[in-house]
C-alpha cells in the first residue's frame, strides 16, 4: 500500500493538478453517466407516457434558467476565492462565503415566487396538466440556486475530491427516487428525481465551507475589491445568462411548436446526442480554478487551452460519427425506443450541436479565468438573435390574434424538427468559427509576446 501511494503521488505530480483531478472526475462522471443513461434512455421512455415525455426537458431547463444569476456570481466567487487564498487573506474568503450564501437565498426566493406567479400560463404553453408538479419545481428552483454556491465554494477552496464524490452521490440519490416514484407520478416523479440529484450533491459539498469556516472564524472586509469584482462579474454574468437563455428557449420552442410525438422524439434524440456534454463535468470543475491560479501567478495557459479544445472536439466528433452509423440500430434495439427510430438521424446532428456547446463552455471557462472576454462580442449577438427568432416564431404561432393569424398560417407548414434544428445549428457554426479565430489570434500573439499576467480586470479589458 505505501508503494502504491508513492506511485500515485508520482503520477499526480507528472500529470499536474488539472489532468489528475480531471481523471478522477472522469471516472466519477462515467459512473454518474451510466446511472443517468439508465434513467434517461431506459426508465423514462418506458415509464413516462409518450405525450408527456416532451415536457421533461423544458421544465428541467426552467429551473436551470432561474438559477443562472447564482451560477454567474458563483463563477466570480471562484476567481476571487483563489485570489484571496493566494494572498493568505482568509478573513475575506469567510466574508465572501457568507455573502454568497445570503445572495443565493434571496435569488431562490425571488425565482420561486416568479415561477409560482407565472405557473398557470407556463402550464398552458407546455401542455402540463399535473397539478402536483409545482411544489417539486419550486424545490428544484430553490436547490438549483443554492447548489452553485456550494459548488463554487468547493472549487475555490480547492476541495476537488468533494466534486468527484458529489458527482456520484447526486445521481445515486436520483436513481433511488426515480425507481420509487417515476411510474406512478410521471413527470412529477421525474422532477422529484431532479430535486434528489441536486440535494444529494449539496449534502456532500457542504463539507467544504463547513471545514474551512471552522478553521478560519474571523471575517474581514473585502470592500476594497468590490470594484474589481463588479467589473469581472458583469461580463461573466452576461455570458452565463446568454447560455442559459439559449438552453432554455430551444426545448421550449420544440415543445410549443411541435406535436407531442415530435417533442418526445426530440427528447430521445437529444438524450443520445447530448453524450458529448459528458466531457464537461470531468474537466470544467478544475479547468477554471487551475487556469485562474496559473494566470494569477503569471504563467502561460495557452497550451492547456488548446489541449482542452482539441480533446473535446475529438471526443464529440467520434461520438457523432458513431451515432450517424449506428443510431437507427440503437433505437431499434428496445421496444420502448422503436417508436422513435425515425428520429435517429437527428441524434448525431444534436451530438454535433452539443460538441460545440461543450467546446464553448471550455473556451469561456479558460478566457474568463484569464480575464479575457472577447467571446462576448460574437456570442451575445448570435445567441440573442437565435433566442429572439425562436421566441418570435413561438409567439406568432401561439397568439391567435387578428395580426398574427395570417402570418402564423404561413409559418405553420414549415414548422418541423429539421427547421428548428437548422435554427439551432447555424448560430453554433458561427460560434465555433469565433472560438477558432480567437484561439488563432491569441496563439499568433503569444509567439512574440508572453502571456500577460496583468490583463487587469481593473481596466475592464475586453481584448483578446
Buried (B, 14 or more C-beta within 10 A) or exposed (E): EEEEEEEEEEEBEEEEBBBBBBBBBBBBBBBBBEBBBBBBBEBBBEBBEBBBBBBBBBBBBBBBBBBBBBBBBBBBBBBBBBBBBEEEBBBBBBBBBEBBBEBBBEBBEBBBEEBBEEBEEBBEBBBBEBEEBBBBBBBBBBBBBBBBBBBBBBBBBBBBBBBBBBBBBBBBBBBEBBBBBBEEBBBBBBBBBBBBBBBBBBBBBBBBBEEBBEEBEEBBEBEEBEEBBEBBBBBBBBBBBBBBBBBBBBBBBBBBBBEBBBBBBBBBBBBBBBBBBBBBBBBBBBBBBBBBBBBBEEEBBBEBBBEBBEBBBEBBBEBBEBBBEBBBEBBEEEEBBEBBBEBBBBBBBBBBBBBBBBBBBBBBBBBBBBBBBBBBEBBBEBBBBBBEBBBEBBEBBEEEEEEBEEEBEEBEEEBEBEEBBEBBBBBBEBBBEBBBEBBEEBEEBBEEEEBBBEBEBEEBBBEB
